[in-house]
Amino acid sequence: MANHLTPDELSKEVGIDRDEVIRICLEEHVPIYQGKIDKTLFQAQLHALGAFPAPH
């Protein structure tokens, strides 16, 4: 399974809007490198914000 996803792929993966994914990346300094986002880093940032439940 891929760990670096486009904003569209990541939005489907975590269940939030694509524009919201990009906004979170920009505000929380999650890098977007060559149009892709590290899913693990993005999810960790959501957990730190308390916006996403922790995986079990």
Secondary structure as GFF3:
##gff-version 3
##sequence-region A 1 56
A	DSSP	beta_strand	4	5	.	.	.	ID=ss1
A	DSSP	alpha_helix	7	14	.	.	.	ID=ss2
A	DSSP	alpha_helix	18	28	.	.	.	ID=ss3
A	DSSP	beta_strand	32	33	.	.	.	ID=ss4
A	DSSP	beta_strand	36	38	.	.	.	ID=ss5
A	DSSP	alpha_helix	39	49	.	.	.	ID=ss6
###
